[in-house]
Amino acid sequence: MKHSALRQAVLDANFKLYESGLVISTFGNVSAIDRANGVVAIKPSGVSYKAMETGDIVITDLDGRVVDGDLRPSSDLDTHIELYKSFPTIGAVVHTHSYFATAWAQSGQPIPVMGTTHADYFNGTIPVTRQLTDCEIRDDYVRNTGRVIAEALGNRDPLSIPAALVNDHGPFCWGKDAADAVHNAEMLEAVAKIALHSRQISLESPEISTALLDRHFQRKHGSSATYGQTERSKQV
């Protein structure tokens, strides 16, 4: 089977997405890119997570043409491709309709940094896109969804804020590989839930300071990260 390792990674990530409860029915999808070979592996459209097999994962080129596979790719394919083109450092994309993140998206509100749980995974506010224009919806809607995500992220490092909310729609996340992207989707749902409850307790709940945000994000993701185990400490 062609691209078997890439397909397996995407299948495993889709299973994990379903098991996490972030998707129901056939909603949502995971893709990953092999930049060296210029191909993307993605969940097939409308296929049950429980029924998927490795060979069902569809392989396309970066123009969205199927190059290997018998099924139609996810209807969100062009959004994924646009994100791969806009963010050269990412290796995978996840789309869900998870409950709390989607509630923020449908409200048209970004998720503010209200505590260190957020800061451990996202180095700033999780942006929400502007609403698409009627023309953008009518012509090339799926690709334009990716474009407004890139626009909302601006010049920020996509791996430091690996998520965005599509206004009126739902969240997209990404990561260095498929497993990382699913993990980021899990963390996004957690911080979306915490932020919502914090605002319910107090509408005036302040965001954390820049110093505390940087301290928590850098301890996990910075060049001198102190969270977790180094290769040396694992061997001792």
C-alpha positions, 0 to 999 in steps of 0.5 A: 500500500502506498504511503502506508505509514502516513495513512496509519498515522492519520487513521490512528489520529482519527480514532483518537479524535473519536475516542476523545469525544471531540467528534460525534457521528461522522463530523470532523477530520484529521489530515497530515502532510508529507511535504517531501512527497507533496501529498496529504492524507485525510479522512474520507468524507462521511465514513464512520470512524468505527468502520474506517481502515487504513486503506480508506484514508485518501491521499491527495496532492496539494491541488486537492486531486486524489492520487491514491484511494477509492473514496472521496476525501473529506469535504474540508480538504481545501481548508486543510490544504490552504493551512498547509500552504499558509503554515509551512511548519505544521505537519497535521490539521484537525477539525472538530465541532467540539462542544465548548470551542464551537460555542465560542466560535458560534458566538464570534468570540476569541478565547482569552488567556484567563489562566495558566492552563491556557498558557501551558498550551497556547501562547496568547488569545485563540483567535476567531476569524471574521465572518466570510463575505457572501462572495467568499461563501459562494465562490471557493467557500472551503478554501476561503475558510482556510484563508480567513484562519491564516488571516486571523492568525496573522504573523504569529507562529502557528505552532505557538498558537496551534488553533483558531475558531472559524466564526459561525462554524467551529475550531481548527487545530494543527500540530507538528504531526497528527498525534500532536494536532489531536492533542492540541484539539483536546487542550483547546476544548479544555481551555474553552470550557474553563474560560466559559465557566470563568466568565459565567462566574465573573464577566469581569474575570481578567486575563493573566499578565504577559509575564505569567503567560510567557513563564508558563508557555516557555516552561513547556515549549521554550528552548530551555523548557523545564517541563517533562523529561529530557532524553538524559533524565529518561536514561538515568 
